Amino acid sequence: MDALRYQDAEIQSVDDQRTNVSLSLDSWQWLVLNLAFLDADFHITEGTTFTTACQTFAHRLLSATTPTP
């Protein structure tokens, strides 16, 4: 998992299609960008602050693609 190779990550295979990754973070901001460029589907299961930050970033990107009248 190249996007996380320099991070404190615990990576566990769940099955042939899924992997569970647990991270220890000092700052989550770098992770938002790494996930945005990750070429895989993912699901965030914990971290209210991080989940909210990802939702805010997603809305900001979506708004940037909406044509203005």
Order of alpha helices (4+ residues) and beta strands (2+ residues): beta-beta-alpha-alpha
